[in-house]
Amino acid sequence: MKNIVKQFAVPLVILLIFVGLAFWVPDTARNSATIFWNYLKEMILIIPPVFVLMGLMEVWVPKNKIQEWLGRGSGLKGAIIAFSLGTLPTGSLYVAFPIAASLIDKGASITNIVLFLGSWAALKVPQLLVEIQFMGLAFAAWRFVLTLGALTIMGLIIQRIIGTKKKEA
Amino acid sequence: MITIITIYGILAIALVFSLIKSREKTKKAFVVGGKALLKTAPSILSVLGVIGITLGILSPQTIQKLIGAGTGFAGTLIAAVIGAVTLIPSLVAFPLAGSLLRTGASVVTVSAFITTLVMVGIVTSPMEIKALGKKFTLLRNGLGFVFALLIALIMEAVL
């Protein structure tokens, strides 16, 4: 119970602000409520299928398999695998850090790791669908291409600086 | 609308395959997805609330004045820093960014915010340092920030 209250603390504060607005500036409150409601309607349509897709990926793509593919892969093939694995809808970034660490131990290149982490955070497929909905196809497509390019360059630079040396404390 | 059809289309195909292969695992996928959704629900509600309040109080003209094309690089830099520091799930950030864009924020500022949000993680950096080392984390996030600004500038030029 306490947990639930804690989890919903921020929405509750926002609700209080809404109530305050309704008292002081009813017009603004009505405006805000309409905007909130319009966005909520859109999110209710989009969000549930996105999460079911994430669930399906979580269930069907075992994490140790990911390590296997990437650990062996090198060169362009490894980079492509690293990038595509990152785009799969699988959990948040802190899940990716330990996977990335064990991949380095298994011999994956730094470039691949940067690509893997980067696409994991920035280029997930379900997120892209939401991005297209709210930002438009042109915006999403350009961001995708530019981010992929930037990640590749970053990966090569970081590889150059760090080399294949393992992590240092 | 097309996006919504696409999402449900992909989901339908994935579900058919999943159901053919294993009923059990499909059920589990729903449980996993549902749990993740419940965990994200408060932040989704919060961000939508903040959008409502912000857009209710600030007129499009005010937003334009704050982060519109006229504010130059300072506004963009601030947006980039906010994106780098905060930890908003990007799923939730897109409606916010989209609404800012529609009410007059400049493309360069909105893309700087989104790109640093997904490429740079100050909040997650302790975890990243633990797993991958200090040097790697510093380089990845530092370069990420610089490249995010570059991406934003290019997007402004092409869109």
Interface residues (C-beta under 8 A of the other chain):
Chain A: Q7 F8 V10 P11 I14 L15 I17 F18 L21 T28 A29 N31 S32 A33 I35 F36 Y39 L40 E42 M43 L45 I46 I47 P48 P49 V50 F51 V52 L53 M54 G55 L56 E58 V59 W60 G91 S92 L93 Y94 F97 P98 A100 A101 I104 I110 I113 V114 L117 G118 A121 A122 K124 P126 Q127 L129 V130 E131 I132 Q133 F134 M135 A138 F139 W142 R143 L146 T147 A150 I153 M154 I157 I158 I161 I162 K166 K167 E168 A169
Chain B: T3 I4 T6 I7 Y8 I10 L11 A14 L15 S18 K25 T26 K28 A29 F30 V31 V32 G33 G34 A36 L37 T40 P42 S43 I44 L45 S46 L48 G49 V50 I51 G52 I53 L55 G56 I57 P89 S90 L91 F94 P95 A97 G98 S99 L101 V107 S111 I114 T115 V118 M119 G121 T124 M127 E128 K130 A131 L132 G133 K134 K135 F136 L139 R140 L143 G144 F147 A148 L150 I151 I154 M155 V158 L159
